[in-house]
Amino acid sequence: MSVGFIGLGNLGKAIANRLVSEGVKLTVWNRSKQNARDFGVPLAESPAAVVSSADITFLCLADSNAVKAVLESPGGILSTDCAGKIIIDTTTNHFNSVLQFHRHLSERGGSYLEAPVLGSIIPASQGNLTVLVSGDIKSYETALPLLNKIAKKIFFLEKPSLATKLKLVNNFVLGSFMATIAEALALGEEMGASKQVILDIFSSGPANSAILNSKKDKLLAEDFSPHFSMAMMNKDLNYLEEMARSINRPLFNAMVARELFSKSISARLGELDFSAIYKVIKEMQ
């Protein structure tokens, strides 16, 4: 089975490296050709060329606008013969956009699997992601051996857009937890305790969590090099707000988190890791 990969940002490169380490031979394309050349695998000239050469192609892009461009632009996926092709899109998309992507691929004889992932660079490199999948069950079963190489857990949700919607709900929890940890840490420091002591207390009691454990070292060192950026979290919380509005569902905690992460964009800190919300909160007066 031939495999393609489109999108070699931080997460995409980690997923692609994992596939290569598992013996998968990839053909890749990236908007920045230098990133793709540095990857050390065959480089296609366009998204269409990747799909033409592959049975299954992964996408890992920034947002739905980027996916739309890869599908519809000159040299995009939809410009080639998609019959029998499977697209696995790990991008966190807009909940309405994925419905269009399913339809466009189906009209071209292909199959689109929305497959947003839970986890960032480190679990991706270890094959420990969680993947939520919606789409055609036969395509899912065909893609499952590849998904098992990058994931420790897979939820097949079938109904188009449901995987995307639940990824947005998950990131509501993720963003809210991170904002709460950051605010509590800043408050504890104001009370005169050291960062180390506060985080050790959190880790020793009910405040302990996977999020705290994964971001503790970043908070201590104030090393906010991105695994998952504040800009991406802000994007996802905006998608979440639109999703809730579409069903007339009020949001409370999610809107507090969205407002905090939007401040990171105003402060031009959006490219930092989302744990840098600590920096945003601490500097508030």
C-alpha positions as CSV (number, residue, x, y, z in Angstrom):
1,M,0.0,0.0,0.0
2,S,1.5,3.4,-1.1
3,V,1.1,6.3,1.4
4,G,1.2,10.0,1.0
5,F,1.5,12.8,3.5
6,I,0.6,16.5,3.1
7,G,1.5,19.0,5.8
8,L,4.9,18.8,7.6
9,G,4.4,21.3,10.4
10,N,5.4,20.4,14.0
11,L,2.6,17.8,14.4
12,G,2.6,16.6,10.8
13,K,6.3,15.9,10.9
14,A,6.0,14.0,14.1
15,I,3.2,11.8,12.7
16,A,5.1,11.3,9.4
17,N,8.3,10.4,11.3
18,R,6.4,7.8,13.3
19,L,5.0,6.3,10.1
20,V,8.5,6.1,8.6
21,S,9.8,4.5,11.8
22,E,7.1,1.9,11.4
23,G,8.3,1.0,7.9
24,V,5.8,3.1,5.9
25,K,7.3,4.5,2.7
26,L,6.0,8.0,2.2
27,T,5.7,10.5,-0.6
28,V,5.2,14.0,0.8
29,W,4.2,17.5,-0.1
30,N,4.5,20.7,2.0
31,R,3.8,24.3,1.2
32,S,7.3,25.1,2.3
33,K,9.5,22.9,0.1
34,Q,12.5,23.3,2.3
35,N,10.7,21.6,5.2
36,A,9.8,18.7,2.9
37,R,13.3,18.4,1.5
38,D,14.7,18.2,5.0
39,F,12.4,15.3,5.8
40,G,14.4,12.9,3.6
41,V,11.7,11.1,1.7
42,P,10.4,11.5,-1.9
43,L,8.9,15.0,-2.5
44,A,6.0,15.5,-4.9
45,E,5.5,18.6,-6.8
46,S,1.8,19.1,-5.8
47,P,-0.9,17.7,-3.6
48,A,-2.4,16.1,-6.7
49,A,0.9,14.3,-7.4
50,V,0.9,12.9,-3.9
51,V,-2.6,11.5,-4.2
52,S,-1.9,10.2,-7.7
53,S,1.0,8.1,-6.4
54,A,-0.7,6.9,-3.1
55,D,-3.6,4.7,-2.1
56,I,-4.0,6.6,1.2
57,T,-2.9,10.1,1.9
58,F,-2.7,11.8,5.3
59,L,-3.4,15.6,5.7
60,C,-2.1,17.5,8.7
61,L,-2.8,21.2,8.2
62,A,-3.5,24.3,10.2
63,D,-7.2,24.8,9.6
64,S,-10.1,24.3,7.2
65,N,-8.9,27.1,4.9
66,A,-5.6,25.2,4.4
67,V,-7.4,21.9,3.7
68,K,-9.7,23.7,1.3
69,A,-6.7,25.1,-0.5
70,V,-5.0,21.7,-0.7
71,L,-8.2,20.2,-2.1
72,E,-9.3,22.9,-4.5
73,S,-6.3,25.0,-5.7
74,P,-4.6,24.4,-9.0
75,G,-2.6,21.2,-8.5
76,G,-4.9,20.3,-5.6
77,I,-6.2,16.9,-4.7
78,L,-9.5,17.4,-6.5
79,S,-7.7,18.1,-9.8
80,T,-6.6,14.5,-10.1
81,D,-8.4,11.2,-10.4
82,C,-9.5,10.4,-6.8
83,A,-11.3,7.1,-7.7
84,G,-10.5,4.6,-4.9
85,K,-8.3,7.0,-3.0
86,I,-8.6,7.5,0.7
87,I,-7.8,10.8,2.4
88,I,-7.1,10.7,6.2
89,D,-7.4,14.3,7.5
90,T,-5.9,14.7,10.9
91,T,-6.5,18.5,10.8
92,T,-8.8,20.0,13.5
93,N,-11.4,21.4,11.1
94,H,-14.5,23.6,11.2
95,F,-17.5,21.3,11.9
96,N,-19.3,22.4,8.7
97,S,-16.2,22.4,6.4
98,V,-15.7,18.7,6.9
99,L,-19.1,18.0,5.5
100,Q,-18.0,19.7,2.3
101,F,-14.8,17.7,2.3
102,H,-16.7,14.4,2.6
103,R,-19.0,15.5,-0.3
104,H,-16.2,16.7,-2.6
105,L,-14.1,13.5,-2.2
106,S,-17.2,11.3,-2.7
107,E,-18.1,13.2,-5.9
108,R,-14.7,12.5,-7.2
109,G,-14.9,8.8,-6.4
110,G,-12.7,9.0,-3.3
111,S,-13.3,8.7,0.4
112,Y,-12.6,11.3,3.1
113,L,-12.0,10.2,6.7
114,E,-11.9,13.1,9.2
115,A,-9.5,11.9,11.8
116,P,-8.5,14.6,14.3
117,V,-6.0,13.6,16.9
118,L,-5.8,14.1,20.6
119,G,-2.2,14.7,21.6
120,S,0.7,16.7,20.3
121,I,4.4,16.1,19.2
122,I,5.6,13.8,21.9
123,P,2.7,11.3,21.8
124,A,2.7,11.5,18.0
125,S,6.4,10.5,17.9
126,Q,5.6,7.5,20.2
127,G,2.5,6.3,18.4
128,N,0.4,7.3,21.4
129,L,-2.1,9.6,19.9
130,T,-5.9,9.1,20.3
131,V,-7.7,9.4,17.0
132,L,-11.3,10.2,16.4
133,V,-12.6,9.0,13.0
134,S,-15.8,9.7,11.0
135,G,-16.5,8.5,7.6
136,D,-17.2,5.4,5.5
137,I,-16.6,2.2,7.5
138,K,-15.0,0.3,4.6
139,S,-12.4,3.1,4.1
140,Y,-11.9,3.2,7.9
141,E,-11.2,-0.6,8.0
142,T,-8.7,-0.2,5.1
143,A,-7.0,2.7,6.8
144,L,-7.0,1.1,10.3
145,P,-3.5,-0.6,10.0
146,L,-2.0,2.8,9.4
147,L,-4.0,4.5,12.1
148,N,-2.8,1.8,14.5
149,K,0.8,2.8,13.9
150,I,0.2,6.4,15.2
151,A,-2.5,5.8,17.8
152,K,-2.9,4.0,21.1
153,K,-6.6,4.4,21.0
154,I,-9.1,5.0,18.1
155,F,-12.7,5.9,18.3
156,F,-14.7,5.2,15.2
157,L,-17.7,7.6,15.2
158,E,-18.8,7.1,11.6
159,K,-21.3,10.0,11.3
160,P,-19.7,12.7,9.2
161,S,-18.6,15.7,11.3
162,L,-19.1,14.0,14.7
163,A,-15.3,13.3,15.1
164,T,-14.6,16.9,14.5
165,K,-17.3,18.1,16.8
166,L,-16.0,15.9,19.6
167,K,-12.4,17.0,19.0
168,L,-13.6,20.6,19.5
169,V,-15.4,19.6,22.7
170,N,-12.2,17.9,23.9
171,N,-10.2,21.0,23.2
172,F,-12.7,23.0,25.3
173,V,-11.6,20.8,28.2
174,L,-7.9,21.1,27.3
175,G,-8.0,24.9,27.0
176,S,-10.0,25.4,30.1
177,F,-7.8,23.1,32.2
178,M,-4.7,24.9,30.9
179,A,-6.1,28.3,31.6
180,T,-7.1,27.2,35.2
181,I,-3.7,25.7,35.9
182,A,-2.0,28.9,34.6
183,E,-4.2,31.2,36.6
184,A,-3.9,29.2,39.8
185,L,-0.1,29.1,39.4
186,A,0.1,32.8,38.9
187,L,-2.1,33.4,42.0
188,G,0.0,31.1,44.1
189,E,3.2,32.9,43.2
190,E,1.5,36.2,44.1
191,M,0.9,34.6,47.6
192,G,4.7,34.1,47.9
193,A,5.2,30.5,47.0
194,S,7.7,29.2,44.5
195,K,6.5,27.9,41.1
196,Q,8.1,24.5,41.9
197,V,6.3,24.1,45.2
198,I,2.9,25.1,43.8
199,L,3.2,22.7,40.9
200,D,4.4,19.9,43.3
201,I,1.3,20.5,45.4
202,F,-1.0,20.4,42.3
203,S,0.7,17.1,41.3
204,S,0.2,15.6,44.7
205,G,-3.5,16.1,45.0
206,P,-6.8,16.2,43.1
207,A,-5.5,18.9,40.8
208,N,-3.2,16.4,39.2
209,S,-3.9,15.7,35.6
210,A,-2.4,14.6,32.3
211,I,-2.3,18.2,31.2
212,L,-0.5,19.3,34.3
213,N,2.1,16.5,33.9
214,S,2.7,17.2,30.2
215,K,3.1,21.0,30.8
216,K,4.8,21.1,34.2
217,D,8.4,21.3,32.8
218,K,7.4,24.0,30.3
219,L,5.9,26.1,33.1
220,L,8.9,25.6,35.3
221,A,11.4,26.5,32.6
222,E,9.1,29.0,30.9
223,D,10.1,27.2,27.7
224,F,7.1,27.8,25.5
225,S,8.4,26.4,22.3
226,P,5.3,25.1,20.5
227,H,3.9,21.6,20.7
228,F,0.4,22.9,20.2
229,S,0.2,26.7,19.8
230,M,-2.0,29.2,21.4
231,A,-3.1,30.3,17.9
232,M,-4.4,26.8,17.2
233,M,-6.2,26.6,20.6
234,N,-7.7,30.0,19.9
235,K,-8.9,28.8,16.5
236,D,-10.4,25.7,18.0
237,L,-12.3,27.6,20.7
238,N,-13.7,29.9,18.1
239,Y,-14.9,26.9,16.1
240,L,-16.4,25.6,19.3
241,E,-18.3,28.8,19.9
242,E,-19.7,28.7,16.4
243,M,-20.7,25.1,16.9
244,A,-22.6,25.9,20.2
245,R,-24.3,28.9,18.6
246,S,-25.5,26.7,15.7
247,I,-27.5,24.6,18.2
248,N,-28.4,27.5,20.5
249,R,-26.4,26.1,23.3
250,P,-24.9,28.6,25.8
251,L,-21.2,28.3,26.8
252,F,-19.7,29.6,30.0
253,N,-16.3,28.3,30.9
254,A,-15.4,27.9,27.3
255,M,-16.0,31.6,26.7
256,V,-13.6,32.5,29.5
257,A,-10.9,30.3,28.0
258,R,-11.6,31.7,24.5
259,E,-11.2,35.2,25.7
260,L,-7.9,34.4,27.4
261,F,-6.5,32.7,24.4
262,S,-7.6,35.5,22.1
263,K,-5.5,37.9,24.3
264,S,-2.5,35.8,23.3
265,I,-3.1,36.8,19.7
266,S,-3.5,40.4,20.6
267,A,-0.2,40.2,22.4
268,R,1.5,38.5,19.4
269,L,2.2,35.4,21.4
270,G,0.1,33.1,19.3
271,E,2.9,31.0,18.0
272,L,4.0,30.0,21.5
273,D,2.9,26.7,23.1
274,F,-0.6,27.0,24.6
275,S,0.9,26.5,28.1
276,A,2.2,30.1,27.6
277,I,-1.3,31.2,28.6
278,Y,0.4,31.3,32.0
279,K,2.6,34.2,30.6
280,V,-0.5,36.1,29.4
281,I,-2.4,35.7,32.7
282,K,0.6,36.5,34.9
283,E,1.2,39.8,33.1
284,M,-2.4,40.9,33.5
285,Q,-2.9,43.8,35.9
